Amino acid sequence: MTSMDWLSASFFLTLINIIFIDLILAGDNAIVVGMAAKRLPGSIQKKAIFYGTGGAVVLRILATLVVVWLLKIPWLLAVGGVLLIYIAYKVLADDDKEEHVEAKDSLWAAVRTIIIADAAMGLDNVIAVAGASNQHTVLVIIGLMISVPIVVWGSTIFIKLLTLFPWIAYLGAGVLAYTASHMITEEPKLAPFLEDKPVLKYGFIFVVVLAVLYAGYMAKRRSRGQKKAKRESHPATR
């Protein structure tokens, strides 16, 4: 990356994309932080969140850098794109899922829980951020250092925003689907089939984004229908 690249529109657009993707995917991770630290006294609670988040950021950066390197292996860029398409779909299909995390009543137990849970739940973030980074490691580090603390400290606000404005989830899924399909079209093994064929390349991206949004919408609608039917078949007793 040259010195001029730091000031380019492409650099900042990619950085914004990384931050947005991580914000969309990290809502569950923010809930984990709150659950793990909720039994601690206020002063210790802040320490647990600070240390746990710091450890999670370091692990997330290292894992993402490994994935960025792995994506250079033939066909893995395409495989990562396919996985990310599924992740984009799950953003919409699983928006009502609940995470069950045991609350901890000691500082280091809470910190350990936060780091382990974030690592276990962060695979989707790692793949998405690695794909969106265009294999620029500096962007990965900067993007995660900005977005992970935002998610932790502003988790309540962000979750409320997603509840008030459901279209944010669709926007996030669309960005993920675009990133995924773009990863697939950038796979070196597929390049000969897409070179000088912009209609085929961008047509594929458009179809993938549309398919993910439609499939996610239908899954969400089906899930809500099933919940409504279940409530109606088992009315609350007075």
Biotite code that builds the C-alpha atoms (Angstrom):
import biotite.structure as struc

atoms = struc.array([
    struc.Atom([0.000, 0.000, 0.000], chain_id="A", res_id=1, res_name="MET", atom_name="CA", element="C"),
    struc.Atom([1.629, 3.281, -1.104], chain_id="A", res_id=2, res_name="THR", atom_name="CA", element="C"),
    struc.Atom([1.462, 6.543, 0.829], chain_id="A", res_id=3, res_name="SER", atom_name="CA", element="C"),
    struc.Atom([-1.090, 7.877, -1.636], chain_id="A", res_id=4, res_name="MET", atom_name="CA", element="C"),
    struc.Atom([-3.367, 4.916, -0.996], chain_id="A", res_id=5, res_name="ASP", atom_name="CA", element="C"),
    struc.Atom([-3.894, 6.122, 2.575], chain_id="A", res_id=6, res_name="TRP", atom_name="CA", element="C"),
    struc.Atom([-5.685, 9.184, 1.245], chain_id="A", res_id=7, res_name="LEU", atom_name="CA", element="C"),
    struc.Atom([-7.638, 7.456, -1.502], chain_id="A", res_id=8, res_name="SER", atom_name="CA", element="C"),
    struc.Atom([-11.425, 7.143, -1.606], chain_id="A", res_id=9, res_name="ALA", atom_name="CA", element="C"),
    struc.Atom([-11.017, 3.380, -2.040], chain_id="A", res_id=10, res_name="SER", atom_name="CA", element="C"),
    struc.Atom([-9.138, 3.102, 1.263], chain_id="A", res_id=11, res_name="PHE", atom_name="CA", element="C"),
    struc.Atom([-11.796, 4.969, 3.238], chain_id="A", res_id=12, res_name="PHE", atom_name="CA", element="C"),
    struc.Atom([-14.708, 3.201, 1.516], chain_id="A", res_id=13, res_name="LEU", atom_name="CA", element="C"),
    struc.Atom([-13.178, -0.188, 2.327], chain_id="A", res_id=14, res_name="THR", atom_name="CA", element="C"),
    struc.Atom([-12.556, 0.884, 5.931], chain_id="A", res_id=15, res_name="LEU", atom_name="CA", element="C"),
    struc.Atom([-16.175, 2.073, 6.308], chain_id="A", res_id=16, res_name="ILE", atom_name="CA", element="C"),
    struc.Atom([-17.357, -1.234, 4.797], chain_id="A", res_id=17, res_name="ASN", atom_name="CA", element="C"),
    struc.Atom([-15.305, -3.232, 7.338], chain_id="A", res_id=18, res_name="ILE", atom_name="CA", element="C"),
    struc.Atom([-16.642, -1.200, 10.272], chain_id="A", res_id=19, res_name="ILE", atom_name="CA", element="C"),
    struc.Atom([-20.249, -1.471, 9.062], chain_id="A", res_id=20, res_name="PHE", atom_name="CA", element="C"),
    struc.Atom([-20.008, -5.235, 8.491], chain_id="A", res_id=21, res_name="ILE", atom_name="CA", element="C"),
    struc.Atom([-18.554, -5.781, 11.949], chain_id="A", res_id=22, res_name="ASP", atom_name="CA", element="C"),
    struc.Atom([-21.264, -3.633, 13.544], chain_id="A", res_id=23, res_name="LEU", atom_name="CA", element="C"),
    struc.Atom([-23.997, -5.605, 11.776], chain_id="A", res_id=24, res_name="ILE", atom_name="CA", element="C"),
    struc.Atom([-22.566, -8.982, 12.761], chain_id="A", res_id=25, res_name="LEU", atom_name="CA", element="C"),
    struc.Atom([-21.407, -8.199, 16.287], chain_id="A", res_id=26, res_name="ALA", atom_name="CA", element="C"),
    struc.Atom([-24.720, -7.553, 18.041], chain_id="A", res_id=27, res_name="GLY", atom_name="CA", element="C"),
    struc.Atom([-24.689, -11.022, 19.592], chain_id="A", res_id=28, res_name="ASP", atom_name="CA", element="C"),
    struc.Atom([-21.106, -10.540, 20.755], chain_id="A", res_id=29, res_name="ASN", atom_name="CA", element="C"),
    struc.Atom([-22.140, -7.329, 22.534], chain_id="A", res_id=30, res_name="ALA", atom_name="CA", element="C"),
    struc.Atom([-24.882, -9.244, 24.352], chain_id="A", res_id=31, res_name="ILE", atom_name="CA", element="C"),
    struc.Atom([-22.254, -11.806, 25.436], chain_id="A", res_id=32, res_name="VAL", atom_name="CA", element="C"),
    struc.Atom([-20.176, -9.043, 27.024], chain_id="A", res_id=33, res_name="VAL", atom_name="CA", element="C"),
    struc.Atom([-23.151, -7.719, 28.985], chain_id="A", res_id=34, res_name="GLY", atom_name="CA", element="C"),
    struc.Atom([-24.276, -11.159, 30.125], chain_id="A", res_id=35, res_name="MET", atom_name="CA", element="C"),
    struc.Atom([-20.817, -12.216, 31.282], chain_id="A", res_id=36, res_name="ALA", atom_name="CA", element="C"),
    struc.Atom([-20.255, -9.069, 33.347], chain_id="A", res_id=37, res_name="ALA", atom_name="CA", element="C"),
    struc.Atom([-23.727, -8.319, 34.688], chain_id="A", res_id=38, res_name="LYS", atom_name="CA", element="C"),
    struc.Atom([-23.188, -9.827, 38.196], chain_id="A", res_id=39, res_name="ARG", atom_name="CA", element="C"),
    struc.Atom([-20.040, -7.799, 38.863], chain_id="A", res_id=40, res_name="LEU", atom_name="CA", element="C"),
    struc.Atom([-20.018, -4.538, 40.873], chain_id="A", res_id=41, res_name="PRO", atom_name="CA", element="C"),
    struc.Atom([-20.049, -1.398, 38.721], chain_id="A", res_id=42, res_name="GLY", atom_name="CA", element="C"),
    struc.Atom([-16.337, -0.542, 39.064], chain_id="A", res_id=43, res_name="SER", atom_name="CA", element="C"),
    struc.Atom([-15.153, -4.103, 38.403], chain_id="A", res_id=44, res_name="ILE", atom_name="CA", element="C"),
    struc.Atom([-17.726, -4.457, 35.617], chain_id="A", res_id=45, res_name="GLN", atom_name="CA", element="C"),
    struc.Atom([-15.979, -1.714, 33.633], chain_id="A", res_id=46, res_name="LYS", atom_name="CA", element="C"),
    struc.Atom([-12.616, -3.456, 34.086], chain_id="A", res_id=47, res_name="LYS", atom_name="CA", element="C"),
    struc.Atom([-14.045, -6.789, 32.931], chain_id="A", res_id=48, res_name="ALA", atom_name="CA", element="C"),
    struc.Atom([-15.514, -5.187, 29.824], chain_id="A", res_id=49, res_name="ILE", atom_name="CA", element="C"),
    struc.Atom([-12.260, -3.300, 29.115], chain_id="A", res_id=50, res_name="PHE", atom_name="CA", element="C"),
    struc.Atom([-9.942, -6.310, 29.561], chain_id="A", res_id=51, res_name="TYR", atom_name="CA", element="C"),
    struc.Atom([-12.332, -8.735, 27.878], chain_id="A", res_id=52, res_name="GLY", atom_name="CA", element="C"),
    struc.Atom([-12.812, -6.433, 24.911], chain_id="A", res_id=53, res_name="THR", atom_name="CA", element="C"),
    struc.Atom([-9.058, -5.858, 24.621], chain_id="A", res_id=54, res_name="GLY", atom_name="CA", element="C"),
    struc.Atom([-8.393, -9.586, 24.551], chain_id="A", res_id=55, res_name="GLY", atom_name="CA", element="C"),
    struc.Atom([-11.214, -10.140, 22.074], chain_id="A", res_id=56, res_name="ALA", atom_name="CA", element="C"),
    struc.Atom([-9.882, -7.409, 19.751], chain_id="A", res_id=57, res_name="VAL", atom_name="CA", element="C"),
    struc.Atom([-6.372, -8.916, 19.744], chain_id="A", res_id=58, res_name="VAL", atom_name="CA", element="C"),
    struc.Atom([-7.685, -12.428, 19.049], chain_id="A", res_id=59, res_name="LEU", atom_name="CA", element="C"),
    struc.Atom([-10.058, -11.130, 16.361], chain_id="A", res_id=60, res_name="ARG", atom_name="CA", element="C"),
    struc.Atom([-7.248, -9.245, 14.594], chain_id="A", res_id=61, res_name="ILE", atom_name="CA", element="C"),
    struc.Atom([-4.926, -12.282, 14.662], chain_id="A", res_id=62, res_name="LEU", atom_name="CA", element="C"),
    struc.Atom([-7.659, -14.634, 13.411], chain_id="A", res_id=63, res_name="ALA", atom_name="CA", element="C"),
    struc.Atom([-8.654, -12.241, 10.630], chain_id="A", res_id=64, res_name="THR", atom_name="CA", element="C"),
    struc.Atom([-5.048, -11.775, 9.495], chain_id="A", res_id=65, res_name="LEU", atom_name="CA", element="C"),
    struc.Atom([-4.706, -15.568, 9.291], chain_id="A", res_id=66, res_name="VAL", atom_name="CA", element="C"),
    struc.Atom([-7.872, -15.767, 7.171], chain_id="A", res_id=67, res_name="VAL", atom_name="CA", element="C"),
    struc.Atom([-6.636, -12.902, 4.937], chain_id="A", res_id=68, res_name="VAL", atom_name="CA", element="C"),
    struc.Atom([-3.475, -14.944, 4.314], chain_id="A", res_id=69, res_name="TRP", atom_name="CA", element="C"),
    struc.Atom([-5.449, -18.146, 3.730], chain_id="A", res_id=70, res_name="LEU", atom_name="CA", element="C"),
    struc.Atom([-7.649, -16.414, 1.137], chain_id="A", res_id=71, res_name="LEU", atom_name="CA", element="C"),
    struc.Atom([-4.574, -16.186, -1.099], chain_id="A", res_id=72, res_name="LYS", atom_name="CA", element="C"),
    struc.Atom([-4.648, -19.975, -1.513], chain_id="A", res_id=73, res_name="ILE", atom_name="CA", element="C"),
    struc.Atom([-6.337, -21.022, -4.807], chain_id="A", res_id=74, res_name="PRO", atom_name="CA", element="C"),
    struc.Atom([-10.129, -21.444, -4.580], chain_id="A", res_id=75, res_name="TRP", atom_name="CA", element="C"),
    struc.Atom([-10.326, -20.355, -0.922], chain_id="A", res_id=76, res_name="LEU", atom_name="CA", element="C"),
    struc.Atom([-11.449, -16.867, -1.942], chain_id="A", res_id=77, res_name="LEU", atom_name="CA", element="C"),
    struc.Atom([-14.428, -18.448, -3.725], chain_id="A", res_id=78, res_name="ALA", atom_name="CA", element="C"),
    struc.Atom([-15.093, -20.806, -0.790], chain_id="A", res_id=79, res_name="VAL", atom_name="CA", element="C"),
    struc.Atom([-14.972, -17.862, 1.623], chain_id="A", res_id=80, res_name="GLY", atom_name="CA", element="C"),
    struc.Atom([-17.425, -16.006, -0.619], chain_id="A", res_id=81, res_name="GLY", atom_name="CA", element="C"),
    struc.Atom([-19.864, -18.922, -0.538], chain_id="A", res_id=82, res_name="VAL", atom_name="CA", element="C"),
    struc.Atom([-19.618, -19.102, 3.273], chain_id="A", res_id=83, res_name="LEU", atom_name="CA", element="C"),
    struc.Atom([-20.220, -15.376, 3.490], chain_id="A", res_id=84, res_name="LEU", atom_name="CA", element="C"),
    struc.Atom([-23.346, -15.674, 1.320], chain_id="A", res_id=85, res_name="ILE", atom_name="CA", element="C"),
    struc.Atom([-24.711, -18.088, 3.931], chain_id="A", res_id=86, res_name="TYR", atom_name="CA", element="C"),
    struc.Atom([-23.718, -15.698, 6.734], chain_id="A", res_id=87, res_name="ILE", atom_name="CA", element="C"),
    struc.Atom([-25.517, -12.840, 4.935], chain_id="A", res_id=88, res_name="ALA", atom_name="CA", element="C"),
    struc.Atom([-28.657, -14.985, 4.763], chain_id="A", res_id=89, res_name="TYR", atom_name="CA", element="C"),
    struc.Atom([-28.389, -15.885, 8.469], chain_id="A", res_id=90, res_name="LYS", atom_name="CA", element="C"),
    struc.Atom([-28.247, -12.187, 9.426], chain_id="A", res_id=91, res_name="VAL", atom_name="CA", element="C"),
    struc.Atom([-31.889, -11.958, 8.344], chain_id="A", res_id=92, res_name="LEU", atom_name="CA", element="C"),
    struc.Atom([-33.052, -15.504, 9.078], chain_id="A", res_id=93, res_name="ALA", atom_name="CA", element="C"),
    struc.Atom([-31.705, -15.593, 12.662], chain_id="A", res_id=94, res_name="ASP", atom_name="CA", element="C"),
    struc.Atom([-32.453, -12.070, 13.805], chain_id="A", res_id=95, res_name="ASP", atom_name="CA", element="C"),
    struc.Atom([-34.604, -13.270, 16.698], chain_id="A", res_id=96, res_name="ASP", atom_name="CA", element="C"),
    struc.Atom([-32.221, -15.838, 18.145], chain_id="A", res_id=97, res_name="LYS", atom_name="CA", element="C"),
    struc.Atom([-31.221, -15.669, 21.808], chain_id="A", res_id=98, res_name="GLU", atom_name="CA", element="C"),
    struc.Atom([-27.765, -16.272, 23.226], chain_id="A", res_id=99, res_name="GLU", atom_name="CA", element="C"),
    struc.Atom([-27.442, -18.020, 26.572], chain_id="A", res_id=100, res_name="HIS", atom_name="CA", element="C"),
    struc.Atom([-24.232, -17.067, 28.363], chain_id="A", res_id=101, res_name="VAL", atom_name="CA", element="C"),
    struc.Atom([-23.517, -17.772, 32.002], chain_id="A", res_id=102, res_name="GLU", atom_name="CA", element="C"),
    struc.Atom([-22.989, -14.610, 34.032], chain_id="A", res_id=103, res_name="ALA", atom_name="CA", element="C"),
    struc.Atom([-19.737, -14.569, 36.024], chain_id="A", res_id=104, res_name="LYS", atom_name="CA", element="C"),
    struc.Atom([-19.248, -13.075, 39.481], chain_id="A", res_id=105, res_name="ASP", atom_name="CA", element="C"),
    struc.Atom([-15.438, -12.623, 39.452], chain_id="A", res_id=106, res_name="SER", atom_name="CA", element="C"),
    struc.Atom([-13.345, -10.285, 37.293], chain_id="A", res_id=107, res_name="LEU", atom_name="CA", element="C"),
    struc.Atom([-11.077, -12.758, 35.520], chain_id="A", res_id=108, res_name="TRP", atom_name="CA", element="C"),
    struc.Atom([-13.808, -15.367, 35.099], chain_id="A", res_id=109, res_name="ALA", atom_name="CA", element="C"),
    struc.Atom([-15.905, -12.722, 33.328], chain_id="A", res_id=110, res_name="ALA", atom_name="CA", element="C"),
    struc.Atom([-12.929, -11.623, 31.195], chain_id="A", res_id=111, res_name="VAL", atom_name="CA", element="C"),
    struc.Atom([-12.242, -15.243, 30.217], chain_id="A", res_id=112, res_name="ARG", atom_name="CA", element="C"),
    struc.Atom([-15.903, -15.803, 29.329], chain_id="A", res_id=113, res_name="THR", atom_name="CA", element="C"),
    struc.Atom([-15.997, -12.668, 27.178], chain_id="A", res_id=114, res_name="ILE", atom_name="CA", element="C"),
    struc.Atom([-12.842, -13.617, 25.234], chain_id="A", res_id=115, res_name="ILE", atom_name="CA", element="C"),
    struc.Atom([-13.807, -17.279, 24.723], chain_id="A", res_id=116, res_name="ILE", atom_name="CA", element="C"),
    struc.Atom([-17.399, -16.488, 23.742], chain_id="A", res_id=117, res_name="ALA", atom_name="CA", element="C"),
    struc.Atom([-16.305, -13.752, 21.349], chain_id="A", res_id=118, res_name="ASP", atom_name="CA", element="C"),
    struc.Atom([-13.812, -16.114, 19.707], chain_id="A", res_id=119, res_name="ALA", atom_name="CA", element="C"),
    struc.Atom([-16.429, -18.855, 19.367], chain_id="A", res_id=120, res_name="ALA", atom_name="CA", element="C"),
    struc.Atom([-19.087, -16.517, 17.974], chain_id="A", res_id=121, res_name="MET", atom_name="CA", element="C"),
    struc.Atom([-16.770, -14.344, 15.879], chain_id="A", res_id=122, res_name="GLY", atom_name="CA", element="C"),
    struc.Atom([-16.106, -16.672, 12.924], chain_id="A", res_id=123, res_name="LEU", atom_name="CA", element="C"),
    struc.Atom([-18.684, -14.914, 10.749], chain_id="A", res_id=124, res_name="ASP", atom_name="CA", element="C"),
    struc.Atom([-17.095, -11.543, 11.545], chain_id="A", res_id=125, res_name="ASN", atom_name="CA", element="C"),
    struc.Atom([-13.623, -12.865, 10.730], chain_id="A", res_id=126, res_name="VAL", atom_name="CA", element="C"),
    struc.Atom([-14.628, -14.236, 7.310], chain_id="A", res_id=127, res_name="ILE", atom_name="CA", element="C"),
    struc.Atom([-16.642, -11.136, 6.421], chain_id="A", res_id=128, res_name="ALA", atom_name="CA", element="C"),
    struc.Atom([-13.960, -8.639, 7.462], chain_id="A", res_id=129, res_name="VAL", atom_name="CA", element="C"),
    struc.Atom([-11.209, -10.629, 5.742], chain_id="A", res_id=130, res_name="ALA", atom_name="CA", element="C"),
    struc.Atom([-13.239, -10.650, 2.525], chain_id="A", res_id=131, res_name="GLY", atom_name="CA", element="C"),
    struc.Atom([-14.111, -6.958, 2.710], chain_id="A", res_id=132, res_name="ALA", atom_name="CA", element="C"),
    struc.Atom([-10.511, -5.906, 3.374], chain_id="A", res_id=133, res_name="SER", atom_name="CA", element="C"),
    struc.Atom([-9.304, -6.701, -0.161], chain_id="A", res_id=134, res_name="ASN", atom_name="CA", element="C"),
    struc.Atom([-6.394, -8.425, 1.615], chain_id="A", res_id=135, res_name="GLN", atom_name="CA", element="C"),
    struc.Atom([-5.075, -5.181, 3.173], chain_id="A", res_id=136, res_name="HIS", atom_name="CA", element="C"),
    struc.Atom([-3.900, -6.124, 6.668], chain_id="A", res_id=137, res_name="THR", atom_name="CA", element="C"),
    struc.Atom([-3.686, -2.501, 7.831], chain_id="A", res_id=138, res_name="VAL", atom_name="CA", element="C"),
    struc.Atom([-7.379, -2.037, 7.030], chain_id="A", res_id=139, res_name="LEU", atom_name="CA", element="C"),
    struc.Atom([-8.237, -5.146, 9.031], chain_id="A", res_id=140, res_name="VAL", atom_name="CA", element="C"),
    struc.Atom([-6.420, -3.848, 12.117], chain_id="A", res_id=141, res_name="ILE", atom_name="CA", element="C"),
    struc.Atom([-7.806, -0.297, 11.909], chain_id="A", res_id=142, res_name="ILE", atom_name="CA", element="C"),
    struc.Atom([-11.371, -1.460, 11.139], chain_id="A", res_id=143, res_name="GLY", atom_name="CA", element="C"),
    struc.Atom([-11.513, -3.929, 14.020], chain_id="A", res_id=144, res_name="LEU", atom_name="CA", element="C"),
    struc.Atom([-9.896, -1.546, 16.507], chain_id="A", res_id=145, res_name="MET", atom_name="CA", element="C"),
    struc.Atom([-12.643, 0.968, 15.693], chain_id="A", res_id=146, res_name="ILE", atom_name="CA", element="C"),
    struc.Atom([-15.671, -1.313, 15.380], chain_id="A", res_id=147, res_name="SER", atom_name="CA", element="C"),
    struc.Atom([-15.243, -3.787, 18.254], chain_id="A", res_id=148, res_name="VAL", atom_name="CA", element="C"),
    struc.Atom([-15.085, -1.112, 21.003], chain_id="A", res_id=149, res_name="PRO", atom_name="CA", element="C"),
    struc.Atom([-18.048, 0.681, 19.383], chain_id="A", res_id=150, res_name="ILE", atom_name="CA", element="C"),
    struc.Atom([-20.068, -2.534, 19.556], chain_id="A", res_id=151, res_name="VAL", atom_name="CA", element="C"),
    struc.Atom([-19.165, -3.183, 23.197], chain_id="A", res_id=152, res_name="VAL", atom_name="CA", element="C"),
    struc.Atom([-19.667, 0.316, 24.565], chain_id="A", res_id=153, res_name="TRP", atom_name="CA", element="C"),
    struc.Atom([-22.609, 1.147, 22.344], chain_id="A", res_id=154, res_name="GLY", atom_name="CA", element="C"),
    struc.Atom([-24.205, -2.294, 22.213], chain_id="A", res_id=155, res_name="SER", atom_name="CA", element="C"),
    struc.Atom([-27.495, -1.250, 23.814], chain_id="A", res_id=156, res_name="THR", atom_name="CA", element="C"),
    struc.Atom([-27.922, 1.695, 21.461], chain_id="A", res_id=157, res_name="ILE", atom_name="CA", element="C"),
    struc.Atom([-27.073, -0.361, 18.375], chain_id="A", res_id=158, res_name="PHE", atom_name="CA", element="C"),
    struc.Atom([-29.442, -3.193, 19.306], chain_id="A", res_id=159, res_name="ILE", atom_name="CA", element="C"),
    struc.Atom([-32.228, -0.635, 19.868], chain_id="A", res_id=160, res_name="LYS", atom_name="CA", element="C"),
    struc.Atom([-31.507, 0.890, 16.447], chain_id="A", res_id=161, res_name="LEU", atom_name="CA", element="C"),
    struc.Atom([-31.831, -2.527, 14.814], chain_id="A", res_id=162, res_name="LEU", atom_name="CA", element="C"),
    struc.Atom([-35.171, -3.011, 16.590], chain_id="A", res_id=163, res_name="THR", atom_name="CA", element="C"),
    struc.Atom([-36.491, 0.428, 15.640], chain_id="A", res_id=164, res_name="LEU", atom_name="CA", element="C"),
    struc.Atom([-35.195, 0.321, 12.073], chain_id="A", res_id=165, res_name="PHE", atom_name="CA", element="C"),
    struc.Atom([-35.389, -3.263, 10.746], chain_id="A", res_id=166, res_name="PRO", atom_name="CA", element="C"),
    struc.Atom([-34.162, -2.089, 7.340], chain_id="A", res_id=167, res_name="TRP", atom_name="CA", element="C"),
    struc.Atom([-30.660, -1.785, 8.830], chain_id="A", res_id=168, res_name="ILE", atom_name="CA", element="C"),
    struc.Atom([-30.495, -5.588, 8.967], chain_id="A", res_id=169, res_name="ALA", atom_name="CA", element="C"),
    struc.Atom([-31.459, -5.779, 5.277], chain_id="A", res_id=170, res_name="TYR", atom_name="CA", element="C"),
    struc.Atom([-28.840, -3.161, 4.423], chain_id="A", res_id=171, res_name="LEU", atom_name="CA", element="C"),
    struc.Atom([-26.232, -5.137, 6.347], chain_id="A", res_id=172, res_name="GLY", atom_name="CA", element="C"),
    struc.Atom([-27.221, -8.406, 4.678], chain_id="A", res_id=173, res_name="ALA", atom_name="CA", element="C"),
    struc.Atom([-27.043, -6.674, 1.294], chain_id="A", res_id=174, res_name="GLY", atom_name="CA", element="C"),
    struc.Atom([-23.532, -5.369, 2.004], chain_id="A", res_id=175, res_name="VAL", atom_name="CA", element="C"),
    struc.Atom([-22.437, -8.837, 3.125], chain_id="A", res_id=176, res_name="LEU", atom_name="CA", element="C"),
    struc.Atom([-23.950, -10.440, 0.021], chain_id="A", res_id=177, res_name="ALA", atom_name="CA", element="C"),
    struc.Atom([-22.192, -7.892, -2.194], chain_id="A", res_id=178, res_name="TYR", atom_name="CA", element="C"),
    struc.Atom([-18.873, -8.551, -0.422], chain_id="A", res_id=179, res_name="THR", atom_name="CA", element="C"),
    struc.Atom([-19.384, -12.311, -0.767], chain_id="A", res_id=180, res_name="ALA", atom_name="CA", element="C"),
    struc.Atom([-20.224, -12.239, -4.469], chain_id="A", res_id=181, res_name="SER", atom_name="CA", element="C"),
    struc.Atom([-17.357, -9.813, -5.113], chain_id="A", res_id=182, res_name="HIS", atom_name="CA", element="C"),
    struc.Atom([-14.982, -12.253, -3.375], chain_id="A", res_id=183, res_name="MET", atom_name="CA", element="C"),
    struc.Atom([-16.153, -15.020, -5.698], chain_id="A", res_id=184, res_name="ILE", atom_name="CA", element="C"),
    struc.Atom([-15.675, -12.892, -8.832], chain_id="A", res_id=185, res_name="THR", atom_name="CA", element="C"),
    struc.Atom([-12.161, -11.948, -7.629], chain_id="A", res_id=186, res_name="GLU", atom_name="CA", element="C"),
    struc.Atom([-11.122, -15.620, -7.313], chain_id="A", res_id=187, res_name="GLU", atom_name="CA", element="C"),
    struc.Atom([-8.035, -15.944, -9.610], chain_id="A", res_id=188, res_name="PRO", atom_name="CA", element="C"),
    struc.Atom([-9.176, -19.346, -10.874], chain_id="A", res_id=189, res_name="LYS", atom_name="CA", element="C"),
    struc.Atom([-12.434, -17.803, -12.123], chain_id="A", res_id=190, res_name="LEU", atom_name="CA", element="C"),
    struc.Atom([-10.828, -14.653, -13.560], chain_id="A", res_id=191, res_name="ALA", atom_name="CA", element="C"),
    struc.Atom([-10.454, -16.054, -17.116], chain_id="A", res_id=192, res_name="PRO", atom_name="CA", element="C"),
    struc.Atom([-14.226, -16.584, -17.308], chain_id="A", res_id=193, res_name="PHE", atom_name="CA", element="C"),
    struc.Atom([-15.073, -13.076, -16.094], chain_id="A", res_id=194, res_name="LEU", atom_name="CA", element="C"),
    struc.Atom([-12.384, -10.931, -17.694], chain_id="A", res_id=195, res_name="GLU", atom_name="CA", element="C"),
    struc.Atom([-13.827, -8.371, -20.116], chain_id="A", res_id=196, res_name="ASP", atom_name="CA", element="C"),
    struc.Atom([-17.344, -9.554, -19.200], chain_id="A", res_id=197, res_name="LYS", atom_name="CA", element="C"),
    struc.Atom([-18.689, -6.859, -16.860], chain_id="A", res_id=198, res_name="PRO", atom_name="CA", element="C"),
    struc.Atom([-22.309, -7.788, -17.592], chain_id="A", res_id=199, res_name="VAL", atom_name="CA", element="C"),
    struc.Atom([-21.712, -11.358, -16.393], chain_id="A", res_id=200, res_name="LEU", atom_name="CA", element="C"),
    struc.Atom([-19.682, -10.240, -13.362], chain_id="A", res_id=201, res_name="LYS", atom_name="CA", element="C"),
    struc.Atom([-22.055, -7.560, -12.100], chain_id="A", res_id=202, res_name="TYR", atom_name="CA", element="C"),
    struc.Atom([-25.097, -9.560, -13.135], chain_id="A", res_id=203, res_name="GLY", atom_name="CA", element="C"),
    struc.Atom([-23.880, -12.375, -10.867], chain_id="A", res_id=204, res_name="PHE", atom_name="CA", element="C"),
    struc.Atom([-23.340, -9.929, -7.978], chain_id="A", res_id=205, res_name="ILE", atom_name="CA", element="C"),
    struc.Atom([-26.815, -8.443, -8.463], chain_id="A", res_id=206, res_name="PHE", atom_name="CA", element="C"),
    struc.Atom([-28.492, -11.881, -8.545], chain_id="A", res_id=207, res_name="VAL", atom_name="CA", element="C"),
    struc.Atom([-26.663, -13.009, -5.381], chain_id="A", res_id=208, res_name="VAL", atom_name="CA", element="C"),
    struc.Atom([-27.623, -9.857, -3.434], chain_id="A", res_id=209, res_name="VAL", atom_name="CA", element="C"),
    struc.Atom([-31.243, -10.122, -4.578], chain_id="A", res_id=210, res_name="LEU", atom_name="CA", element="C"),
    struc.Atom([-31.417, -13.867, -3.786], chain_id="A", res_id=211, res_name="ALA", atom_name="CA", element="C"),
    struc.Atom([-29.994, -13.386, -0.272], chain_id="A", res_id=212, res_name="VAL", atom_name="CA", element="C"),
    struc.Atom([-32.410, -10.564, 0.558], chain_id="A", res_id=213, res_name="LEU", atom_name="CA", element="C"),
    struc.Atom([-35.401, -12.491, -0.787], chain_id="A", res_id=214, res_name="TYR", atom_name="CA", element="C"),
    struc.Atom([-34.433, -15.758, 0.946], chain_id="A", res_id=215, res_name="ALA", atom_name="CA", element="C"),
    struc.Atom([-33.789, -13.913, 4.222], chain_id="A", res_id=216, res_name="GLY", atom_name="CA", element="C"),
    struc.Atom([-37.106, -12.078, 3.978], chain_id="A", res_id=217, res_name="TYR", atom_name="CA", element="C"),
    struc.Atom([-38.998, -15.333, 3.348], chain_id="A", res_id=218, res_name="MET", atom_name="CA", element="C"),
    struc.Atom([-37.209, -17.100, 6.221], chain_id="A", res_id=219, res_name="ALA", atom_name="CA", element="C"),
    struc.Atom([-38.041, -14.225, 8.575], chain_id="A", res_id=220, res_name="LYS", atom_name="CA", element="C"),
    struc.Atom([-41.670, -14.232, 7.432], chain_id="A", res_id=221, res_name="ARG", atom_name="CA", element="C"),
    struc.Atom([-41.920, -18.009, 7.853], chain_id="A", res_id=222, res_name="ARG", atom_name="CA", element="C"),
    struc.Atom([-40.368, -17.861, 11.334], chain_id="A", res_id=223, res_name="SER", atom_name="CA", element="C"),
    struc.Atom([-42.796, -15.169, 12.477], chain_id="A", res_id=224, res_name="ARG", atom_name="CA", element="C"),
    struc.Atom([-45.715, -17.141, 11.053], chain_id="A", res_id=225, res_name="GLY", atom_name="CA", element="C"),
    struc.Atom([-44.651, -20.227, 13.001], chain_id="A", res_id=226, res_name="GLN", atom_name="CA", element="C"),
    struc.Atom([-44.313, -18.221, 16.235], chain_id="A", res_id=227, res_name="LYS", atom_name="CA", element="C"),
    struc.Atom([-47.741, -16.659, 15.713], chain_id="A", res_id=228, res_name="LYS", atom_name="CA", element="C"),
    struc.Atom([-49.314, -20.066, 15.070], chain_id="A", res_id=229, res_name="ALA", atom_name="CA", element="C"),
    struc.Atom([-47.625, -21.452, 18.187], chain_id="A", res_id=230, res_name="LYS", atom_name="CA", element="C"),
    struc.Atom([-48.930, -18.592, 20.341], chain_id="A", res_id=231, res_name="ARG", atom_name="CA", element="C"),
    struc.Atom([-52.447, -19.061, 18.972], chain_id="A", res_id=232, res_name="GLU", atom_name="CA", element="C"),
    struc.Atom([-52.394, -22.814, 19.582], chain_id="A", res_id=233, res_name="SER", atom_name="CA", element="C"),
    struc.Atom([-51.104, -22.335, 23.147], chain_id="A", res_id=234, res_name="HIS", atom_name="CA", element="C"),
    struc.Atom([-52.856, -19.236, 24.497], chain_id="A", res_id=235, res_name="PRO", atom_name="CA", element="C"),
    struc.Atom([-51.650, -17.997, 27.864], chain_id="A", res_id=236, res_name="ALA", atom_name="CA", element="C"),
    struc.Atom([-53.783, -19.177, 30.725], chain_id="A", res_id=237, res_name="THR", atom_name="CA", element="C"),
    struc.Atom([-55.196, -16.538, 33.034], chain_id="A", res_id=238, res_name="ARG", atom_name="CA", element="C"),
])
